[in-house]
Amino acid sequence: MRALRFRNITTTPDDPVDQWGVEGILAAIDRGSLPHWRRIAGAVRSNPWGPIAADLEQALTLGNDAGAVATLERALAHARQAAEAAARAEVRRRLQELVDRSGLTAAQFAQRLGTSASRMSTYLSGKVVPSAAVLVRSETVCKTAALEHGNHSRTDR
């Protein structure tokens, strides 16, 4: 197996992927091998919408190696799906924490939030992600309810 070499750029395949740019990623797609593709996929996993992911998207439109292109397209999609799932789980966790800190039942919290108990249940189960506005209102409901219950320390967490 020949070592990968970049042409027309000052960086090398030994440099971090964030220094490769579109041209380096494209070279890795078309002339690289599994270790190079793994480095790209790893860099994208750490920031699925960041500059490396953007460079990869551009390089994928130009790549000639159909197998490598398909593999890296799947890696990018998987990284984004995993990040999305983690974000959804974090929103669910934060909302559950607000309900717990409020001292209210989920149904009481939902009523004060201006939604139904069943909608609140979908938020708390993670089936539905509430809007940013609902999260902001949830913080207010939590603080107000905790103060009403005399649990000042609950709002300080």
Secondary structure, DSSP 8 states (H G I E B T S, - for coil): ------SSSS--TTS-GGGTHHHHHHHHHHH--HHHHHHHHHHHHH-TTSHHHHHHHHHHHH---HHHHHHHHHHHHHHHHHHHHHHHHHHHHHHHHHHHHHTS-HHHHHHHHTS-HHHHHHHHHTSS---HHHHHHHHHHHHHHHHHTT-GGGGG-
